[in-house]
Amino acid sequence: MPLFKDLKVKWKIILPYTFMILLIVGAILLWYIVNERERLEKDQLQKMDIIIRNLSDACSGPLSAGRYGRLNEILSNLKTIDSDILNIILLDKNDLIIDSTDRSLCKGCRHNINIVRSKVLQSGVNYVEIEGRNRSFELQAPVKFSENLLGQVRIDVSRERIYDNIRDFVVINIIVGLISLFAGLLIFSRIINAVVNKPIEEINRVSRKIIEGNLTERINYVSSDELGNLAATFNNMTEKLRKTLSGLEEQISGRERAESALKDSEERYKILIENMNDGICIIDRNVMFKYANPKFCSMVGYSFDELNRRHISAYFDEKNLAIFKRELSKIKKGRPAPYEIQWIKKDGSRMYTIISPQPMFDEHGNYEGSFAVITDITERIKAEKELRENEKKLRQVQKMEAIGTLAGGVAHDFNNILAAILGFSQLAKDKLPQDNAARSDLEIVINAGNRAKNLVKQILAFSRQTEKDRKPVNIQSIIDEGIKMLRASLPSTITIKQDLDKKCSLILADATQIHQILINLCTNAYHAMSEKGGLLEITLSERDLSSGDILRYPELKGGRYIILTVSDTGHGMSDEILERIFEPYFTTKSQDEGTGLGLSVVHGIVKAHNGYITVDSEIGKGTIFNIYFPVADIGSDMSNVRSARPVPLGIESILFVDDEEVIVDMANQILAKLGYRVVSTTKSSDALNIFEKDPEKFDLVITDLTMPGFTGIELAKKILKIDPSMPVIMCTGFSDKILEKKAKEAGVREFVMKPFVIREIASVIRKVLDKRNG
């Protein structure tokens, strides 16, 4: 055995005797354990036989009388008295549990037991060993009353006491045996150590000294036995070896000094090269790798074993290989110069580097290869590229901010124009008889004006100068209106198919933003089908989301949703593009086709409406967008939903101020039609003078926000300084939440966006006047 061979001689002698003694002691202990276990188990069976027969007699009376409380008391007391009893079960004659000390067993249930061995004791009690429970057995006894079988009682008995007695005996005998064995071994080992082990250790000690180079040591052991002869022979051999080595040392000392100096020099250069922050590589005349330091290996992702003797062309693409060949020709001519080149790393990525080469020539001037320092500039190139992209994005943001500012100004002027168009069109329509054909023409003008009004809202939303006003809306009417606009703008090569459920519930939304979602998605679909044409399908439906949908889209909550689906049959998108389509400025279009903001704006609007957007696409098979809008709560504020109630009228006196004469003229007619007495002017200074002369003449002031002289906010402050109770309504075509907040702080009661319709301005006027009148 290998383990036995490694032991000292002393233990090679002692261990066999020790093992033999242990076998004898173990056999004696095993014999005792078997016989003692049977005796102890027999004693315990006799004791338990008496207990269970007494228990059977004690239970017969209470069981026949139905005194189950008494039965429980008998079982519990018996289990408490005898610790060997694990559990007691009382069964009826159908083997159903009546009571048990184990509360995990249910009353009225059948008690099952896996029987391994069963026998009947002399007393008539069944003795059962239970499968898988080596430390317990079960005794069973019938419960009778006047020879009538009422049931049976079972006791689960522990064998722990038997094993405890055996364990105590074994432990005591093992301790005594180990002490005796240890004492005998100690005496025996001292005898062996003096006779055999001590001279062997002396030989071993001297041998180790000689191995360490001390050839002057000798074995101090003299005897005529075999060990004495071995020691004498070993001492003679050591003396001859000492004389031989002394001569060799003189011969090699000079060579060692030279080799040591060369080795030190090589180590210094090796440490320098292998710890450089730049890559180092050497190629031979056949452009094969001869050496690469660890830094270069980590840069390209290959080990040196993978690079060794491989052609360098395997790590360049065609373009960069041409650069390398051009520079290599210069190196061979002795005109090396640093140059930039891209490597293909092991993971397929690109690494930008600067190579600083040096040629290597033999003594005849023939090219043997080159040595190069390689600096990784990938991060610098990426940083420069990122800086250029950020500068481009910054210019785009600045351009969009400028466009936004311009859009806000255009929207202000356009709202004033729309106010006149819508106002006078409504006045003209109301003046015509019901059967006049011109009424339908004016209705078209009013509808076109409302479209323009919504377009202005989109411009203001784009310029971020209007707050998103969410109210209950019928999304199907917004989608239907948007599709009508799309039909006029998309080419005939694209077929539009719509399927809008007209019974869809209301949603809380900003109509302009819903329109913006539709236009952006359809524009995206148009670009996907612009070359070959195709089918643009728009559907609208309502349904309850199932539990499967909620698991699939964890951001959604349960309930009813309106689902807007926009699908196309265009070229589709790859998985890589799908992962990034909602990123700002990400676009697959050319620079003159889009900014990359469309889908990111859609995503932002959907999230702001507590909705969810999904996209499915496959190359060559088109794209499907699904947008989920939560249905508005029935208890939501419905005050913004259009009502068919009559236009409210009045008889109060109003001071109206606007710098546009056409707006003033229109307001005079509208307010007069509503029953009000109107005094109007186009200058804020004139309006202040009129009010100062007779403040009690007026019940309400309506003023434009932006006017020459001083603004509507300043006019409101001056009027309220004269009469703090005077209500002021501010109208403007340019919405700004900051200005609106300042107007409210100045005391303005309501803030109305131009252009307004007759019903809208009438409702606001009546609301303010009624509040003043109490």
Salt bridges, closest charged atoms under 4 A:
GLU36 OE2 - ARG39 NH2 2.41
GLU41 OE1 - ARG37 NH2 3.65
GLU41 OE1 - ARG159 NE 3.38
ASP43 OD2 - ARG39 NH1 3.22
ASP49 OD2 - ARG53 NH2 3.17
GLU73 OE2 - ARG70 NH1 3.44
ASP82 OD2 - LYS47 NZ 3.39
ASP84 OD2 - LYS47 NZ 3.21
ASP84 OD2 - ARG161 NH1 3.63
ASP95 OD1 - ARG154 NH2 3.99
ASP99 OD1 - ARG103 NH1 3.42
GLU129 OE2 - ARG117 NH2 2.07
GLU129 OE2 - ARG159 NH2 3.20
GLU138 OE1 - HIS111 NE2 3.95
ASP156 OD2 - ARG133 NH2 1.69
GLU160 OE2 - ARG135 NH1 3.82
ASP164 OD1 - ARG167 NH2 2.46
GLU201 OE2 - LYS8 NZ 3.68
GLU202 OE2 - ARG205 NH2 2.86
GLU217 OE1 - ARG205 NH1 3.49
GLU239 OE1 - ARG218 NH2 2.40
GLU239 OE2 - ARG242 NH2 2.76
ASP284 OD2 - ARG309 NH1 3.07
GLU306 OE2 - LYS346 NZ 2.92
ASP317 OD2 - ARG350 NH1 2.65
GLU327 OE2 - ARG326 NH2 3.35
GLU327 OE2 - LYS330 NZ 3.70
GLU340 OE2 - ARG380 NH2 3.64
GLU363 OE2 - HIS364 NE2 3.72
GLU368 OE2 - ARG285 NH2 2.39
GLU384 OE2 - ARG380 NE 3.63
ASP413 OD1 - HIS412 ND1 3.24
ASP430 OD2 - LYS673 NZ 2.26
GLU443 OE1 - LYS429 NZ 2.27
ASP480 OD2 - LYS484 NZ 3.79
GLU481 OE2 - ARG451 NE 2.58
GLU542 OE2 - ARG560 NE 2.81
ASP544 OD2 - ARG560 NH1 2.95
ASP549 OD2 - ARG543 NH1 3.05
GLU555 OE1 - LYS607 NZ 2.20
GLU583 OE1 - ARG580 NE 3.11
GLU618 OE2 - LYS621 NZ 3.66
GLU652 OE2 - ARG766 NH2 2.94
ASP658 OD2 - LYS754 NZ 2.60
ASP704 OD1 - LYS754 NZ 3.46
ASP723 OD2 - ARG772 NH2 3.95
GLU740 OE1 - LYS737 NZ 3.19
GLU750 OE2 - LYS767 NZ 3.40
ASP770 OD1 - ARG766 NE 2.93
